[in-house]
Amino acid sequence: MTSRVTFVSPATSPSLRQARFYDGDSIDEIGAARARAAAGPLSAPARAVVSPGVRCRETAAALGLDGVPAPDLAGLDVGRWRGRTLEEVGAAEPEAVGRWLADPGWAAHGGESVRDVCERVGRWLATVQDTDGRTVAVVEPEVVRAAVVHVLGLPPASFWRLDVAPLTATELSGRAGRWNLRLGRPLPRSDTASAD
């Protein structure tokens, strides 16, 4: 039996465009239109799950997916930095930002560490490893990074070296305790999609 998981990153939102730590904002009109354009060609999965964040739920809905919330696939909790731009945090706490980017076990911002999110996503992957059929998971970009770190056995320090563009698919297929990876495929667009 082969299990397939397609991670879809959310459509754009103001926080994403402003390099601001996610604070629960909605996807923007451009992102919503692009997600709706990809909805037709996206083949129906056996199951759909979604990160609890607003932009993931809205992206799933725009894609025509009725996703079940998956708390284990929540984005990285950045504690007191939530809603602030990286530039603001870097100006106020330059040493903390440097340590956060260099040390995957550090979480003095009051949230969770990169290592924690990688382990949490790895545990979720273990629960779907023996599930037949395809699962589509609309998740935050850091969840995609954590999944890639986990399935390839990369050191958690490589987490920040992985870029995840909005509305891209990262595909995993696995059996017998081993995953294969296909990175960053753009979601298909229907022939009726308008140019942005």
Buried (B, 14 or more C-beta within 10 A) or exposed (E): EEBBBBBBBBBBBBBBEEEBBBBEBBBBEEBBBBBBBBBBEBEEBEBBBBBBBBBBBBBBBBBBBEBEBBEBBBBBBBEEBBBBBBEBBBEEBEEBBEEBBEBBEBBEBEBBBBBBBBBBBBEBBEEBBEBEEBBBBBBBBBBBBBBBBBBEEBEBBBBBEBEBEBBBBBBBBBEEEEBEEEBBEEBBBEEEBEEE
